[in-house]
Amino acid sequence: MKSSRWSFRLVLTVSLWWWVPGLAGAEVLVGQVAPLSGVLASTGKHMVLGGKVYFDWVNTQGGVHGEKIRTVVVDDGYKVDETVRLTRDMVGNPDVVALFGFAGTANVGKLLQDKVLEEAGIALVAPYTGGEPLRNPYNPWIFHVRAGYADEAEHMVKQLYTQGVRRVAVLYQDDAFGKAGLAGVEAAMGRRALEVAAAAPYERNTDEVGAAVKQIMAAQAQAVIMVAINRPAAAFVKQYREAGGGGQLFNISVVDPAELVRLAGLNHARGLGISQVVPYPYQPLLPAVSEFHRLMKQYAPGEDVNYTNFEEFLGAKVLVEALRRAGPKPTRAAVIRALESMNAYDLGGVTVGFSKNNRIGSRYVEVTVIGSTGKLLK
C-alpha cells in the first residue's frame, strides 16, 4: 500500500507540473512513460523509483550544469496505444530533451513503427525491455543499458544443455515481447541441433494460462523457460506445479521475484531460476551497488531494493552523464551525441558502452534462483 500511495503522489505531482507554463526554463526535462497500473504495475513502480532516487540525489548536488532534472512521469497501463499517445504528447514539448525507462517490447516497438522517436529526434534511454526487434535492425534512437532477451535465452539454454536437459518448453506472452523471447530460445536450441518441445502462448494483459499448462504438461518437458511478466508467470508456476509438473522453471529477467513468491506461493516458486541483466543488487560488493543502497535509504526509506529499481538506477546514471556531456541548455541532438561518446563508461564496477554505430550498452547476463526463504540466490 505504501508503494502505491508513493507512486500515485509522484505521478500526480509531475503531471500537474507538466501543464504549468513558464517553469521549464531553469530545468532539464526528461519524460518517462511507465506501467503504473495494470498487470505490470509493481514493475513500473520500481522502474520509476530506481531512476527517481538518482535524479533526486543529483538535484540536491545542484543538478547538471546548475539546472535541476525534472522528470515527467505518466501511466500507460502497459497499453500500446496509450504509450504512443502519451509519448507524442511529451515530445510535443521541445523542452523535453530525452525519454527514459519505458517498458514493453510491443509498446516501444510501436514508437519505432510509428516513427515517434525519429520524428522528434529524441533518445530513449534504458527501456525496460530486451526485445530483439528494438535492437536489430539498428535504430539510432534507443540506448539499451541491458542485455537482450536473445542473450538471456542463450545463457539459460546453455546452462540447461550442460546439465543434460534436451526437452525445453517455452511459455510466452502472445505479443512482440513474448515472440522475441521465444525466438531467442528457438535460436539457442537450434545452435545445439535441438527444437523447442512446446511453445505455449498466453494472451497479453491476462493471467489465463490454463491452456498453456496443459500443452506443456503434454510435452513432458524437462524444463520450461517463461517469457512472461509477474501475474501470468506466477499463475503458470502455481498451476503447473499443482498439475504435477516437475520440470526446471526459468523466467526472463522482467519479473519481480517477491511478486512471484507472493502470487504463486513459496512452495511453488522455490527453485525458480531468473536470468538477470545487471549485477546482484542485494549485497553492496560493487561501488554502484553501495551507492544505490545509500541513496535508497536516503531518498526512498523503507522501499525494497531489487533488480528492477537497480537497473533503472544505472540507466539514470547513464542519462545524467549524457546530460553532463551535452553541456548547459542541452538539446535532443546534443544528448544523442553525448550518449554516443560513452564508449566505455564505468558506472561503479558496471561498464556500459555506446558509439555512433552501437546502441547496446551491455550484454551482461547471470542466472539467480529463488531460495527456500523466498530470497534470490546467486
N, C-alpha and C positions, 0 to 999 in steps of 0.2 A: 504493500500500500504506500509505503514511504516513497519508493521509486516512482510509482505512478503519479503521486502528487508533485514530486520534483519535476517530472517531465512535462506535466501539464502547465506548471508555472513557467517553465522555460519557454515552451512553445508560445504561450500566450504573450509573454513579455516581448520576445523578439518579433513576433508577428505584428503586435501593435506598434512597436518602434518602427518597423519597416515602413509604415504608412505616414509617419510624422515627417513633414518636409523640413529640409534645412539642417538635418542632424548629421548627414553622412560626410560632410566636407572634411572634418578633422579626424576621420576614422577610415580604416580599411574594411570594406565589406566583403564577407565570404558567405556564400549561400550553401545551405545543406537541406536536402530533401531526404527524409528518413521515415521508415515504417514504425510510427509510434502508436499505431492501433492495428488491429487485425492479427493474423496468425504469426507475424514476425515482430510483434510489439516489444517483447522483452529484449530481443536482439537490438532493435532500433534504439531503445533507451540506453543500452550500454554503449552503442556506437556514438551517440551524441555525447554521453558523459565522458568517454575517453578523450575526445577532442576538446571538450569544454575545459577540463582541468588544466590542460596545457595552455590553451588560449588565455584562460584566467591568469595563470602564472605570468605569462608574457606581458599581459596588460599591467600587472602590478609592478613589473620591472620597467614600465614606461612605454610598453608597446614596441613597435618596429619603426625605427626612424622617428620616434616621438609620436606615432599615430597608434591608437588603440585598435585592436581587431574586434570587429563586431560581426558575430555570426547570426545569420537569418535562418532559423530552423522551422520547417513546416512539415506536416504529416501527410504522407501519400497513402497510408494504409496498405502498402505493398501492392497498390493497384497501378498498373502500367499507364493507363490513361491519365491518372492523377499525377504521376511522376512527370509526364510530358507537359501537362498543363501548368503545374507549379513551377517547373524549370523555365518554361517560356516566360512566365511572369517575372521570375527572378532575373533572368538575363536581359529582360527588357529595361532594367535599371542599369545604366552604364557605370554606376559606382560599384557594382558587384564585380570584383576583379578575378575571382576564382570560385569554383564549386568544390565541395569537399564531402567525402564519405557517404555517397548514395548506396542503396542496396538493391540487389536483384539483377540477375543476368538479363532477363526479359525487359525489365524496366530501363536499365542503362542501354541495352541494345536498341530499344525503340528510340532513344535520344539520338543514337547514331543513325538509325534508319531514316528518321525524320530530319536529320541534319541540324538538330537544335544546337549542338555544341559547335558545329562547323560554322553555321551562320552567325553565331555570337562570337566566334573566335576566342573561346574561353576554355581553360583547362579544368578537368575534373580530376581531383587528386584523391587517391586512396579509396576507391569504391570498394564496398564490402562484397566482392564477387570475384570468382576465379574463372568465369566463363571464357572459353577459348575464342568464341566469336567476337569478343571485345578486345582480343589481343592479335588475332590473325584473321583476315589481313590487317596489316599495320594501319593504325589511325593515329594522328598526331595529338588528339585531344585528351586522351585518358592516360594518366600516370599511375601505374599499378605499384603498390607497395608490397603486395602479397604475391605468392606463387599462384599458379593457375590450377584448376581442377585436374587438368591432364597431369601436372606434376604430382599432385596428391594421389591420383589414381595409380600412377606408376609406382610410387613408393609403397602403397598398400598391396598392390598385386605382387610386387617383388617380394615383400615380406611373406605373403601367403605362399607364393611359389617355393620359396626357400624352405618353408615348413612342410612342403609336400602336398599342399592343397591345390587341387586341379578343378574342382567344380565350384565355381563362384557365380552367384546370382547378384542381380542389381535391382534394388528398389529405387525408382526415380520419379521426381516430380515431372508431370507431363507438360513441360514448357521449355523455354530456352535454357534455363538453369539446369534442369534435370537431364535434358538431352546432351548438354555439354559434358556433364559428369559421366553419363552413360558412354558417350563417345570416347572419353578418356580411358574408362575401364576396358572397353572393347579393344582399343588400340594397344593398351598394355598387355592384355591377354593375347592379342594377335602376335605381338612380338615374341611370344613364347609358344606359338603354334597352338593356341587354345581358343575356345569360344566361350562366351558367357552362357552359363547353364540356363538362366531365365532372366528376362528383362521385364520387370513388372512395374507398370506406371500407376500413379495415383493423380487425381485431379488437383490442380493448383488451388490454393486458398481453402482446402478442406483437410480433414484428417481421416477421410474414408479410405482405409487401406485393406479392408477385408478381402477383396478380390486378389490383391497383390499377395497377401499372406497365403492364400490357397494356392496361387500359381507357384510361389517359391517353395512351399512345402512339397508340392507335387514334383518339383525338380530335384528334390533330395540334395540340395546344395550343401557343401561343406562350409561355406562362408557366404555372407551377404554384405555387399557394400551398399550403403544407403546414400543416395544423393537427395537428401531431404532436410527440411527445416524442423524446428523443435516439435511442434504438435504432431504432425504426421509421423515423424521419426519415432516419437515416444509411443504413439498408438501402434505402430508396426512392432516395435520391440515387445510391448506388452502382449499383443495378440499372437505374435509368432512364438514367444516362449510359452504362453498358455496353451497353444496348439501342439506343443511338444517339439518345436523347432530347436535343434541343438547346435546349429552352425555358429561359427565365429561371426560376430557382428562388428561392422565398422561403419563410420559415418564421415562424410566430407566435413571440413572444418567449420562450416557455418552454423553449428549448433551450440547451444549453451548446455554443458553437462549438468549443471544444477537443475535446469528446467527439465531435462530428460529424466533425471532421478525423481524429481517431484511428480512428473506426469506418469511415468511408466512404473515407478516403484523401484527401490534399490535392488530387490531380489531379482528383478528382470534386467535392470540396466547394468548391474555389476559385470565387469569383464568387457564391456563395450569399448572398442578402440575408436579413437577420433584422431584423424590427421590434423596437424596444426601447421600454420604457416608463419608463425612468429615464435621466438624462444619462450620457454616456460616462464610465466609471469608471477608465479606464487612464491618463489624464493629469490631474493634480490642478489643474485650472483653476478649479474651484469650491471654496469653503470646505468643503462637505460631503465632497467627494472627497478633499481634502487631509487632513481629519480621519480619513477612512476608511483611507487609506494609512498614516497614522501609527499608528492603533490595530491594524491588521492586522499591522504589523511588530512591535508591542509584545506583542500577545496571541495571535497566530497566525503566528509567524515561519516562513517557508518555504511558507506556503499562498498560492495564486494569488488575485489579485483578479479578479473577473468581475462580470457584470451581476447574476447571481442573488444572490451574497452582498452586493453593494452595495444591491440592492433591499430585502433583509431588514434590512440595517443601517439604512436610512432608516425602515423600519417600526418597528424597535426604538426609534429616536429619537422617533417619534410616540407610542409606548406609554409611554415613560419620561416624556415631557412630560405625558401624561394622568395618570399616577400622581402627578406633582408637583402638578398642579392639583387632583387629587382630595383631597389633604390626608393627614395621618397616618392610619394604620389604614384604608386605603381599602376601600370596599365595591364590589361589582359595579355597583350603580346609580350610585355616585359616579364610577366610571371612565367610564361611558357619558356622564354629564352633562359630565364634563371633556373628553371627545373632542368632544362637540357644541359646546363653547366654542372649539374651534380653527378659527376661521373663515378665517384666512389665516396659517398658521404657517410661518415660514421655518426650514427645516432646515439652511440654509447654502448659499443660492443655489438651493435647490429648495423650492418652496412647495406646501403641501397645505392643503385647506380642507374642514371639515365643519360641519354645523349640525344642528338638530333635524329638518330635512327633507331633508338631503343626506348621503349616506354615500360618495360618490365623491370622494376627495380630490384626484385628478389625472387629467387626460386627455392628458398629455404622451406623444407618440409621435415617434420618428425611425427611419430605416432605416440599418443598418450592413451592411457587406459583408465576407465572408471574403476576405482578400487573398492574394497569391501566396506569402506565407510562412506562412499559416495564422492570422495575426492579424486581428482585426477592425479595419476601417477605417470612418471616418465619411464 
